[in-house]
Amino acid sequence: MSRIAIGSRVGLGTASLHHLNRFNQRIGLLEAAYDAGIRYFDTAPLYGHESAERVLGRFVRKHQSRTNLVVATKIGLVPNALVCTMPQLLLPYVALRTLSSRLGVLPAANWHPRRDFSAAYLLSRVERSLRVMGLDRLDIVYLHEPRIEELHHVNVIAEAAVKLRMRGLVR
């Protein structure tokens, strides 16, 4: 079993990366982390409904060498497909979600992401994340906030993860 050298004891999570309004601010944050010695970057499709993966992928591709960077993503919490397709809808989506929840128009639970911890979703999501990021492989893939009752087919999920590794899509 090969080991992943993380290269730093501190990583950068990208959950709030989309809170920075400009693309160059997002890249600037990632560059500042890199300049500070951070080599482990954690993202997820849900973060900014693929916008964090998109920006992180561009940053990683700019650095060309993957030998000193570790990229982790997650599966299980499904991003909004419309916002993924049309990223310009992200800010209006977030504003609508916030307002409707605060005003009680729609309960906050109506805005929770769909959950999918199936082997089929693992396979398709990893392939999509790679396309979104423009990368050929991921270093780590986590299950994103699974509930115990969602893991009743954990052996099937593990088999799918092994297939991804054997295909070279996940290290």
Buried (B, 14 or more C-beta within 10 A) or exposed (E): EEEEEBBBEEBBBBEEBBEBEEEEEBBEBBBEBBEEEBBBBBBBBBBBBBBBBBBBBBBBEEEEEBEEBBBBBBBBBBBBEEBBEEBEBBEEBBEBBEEBBEEEEEEEEEBEBEBBBBBEBBBEBBEBBBEBBEBEBBBBBEBBBBEEEBEEEBEEBEEBBEBBBEEEBBB
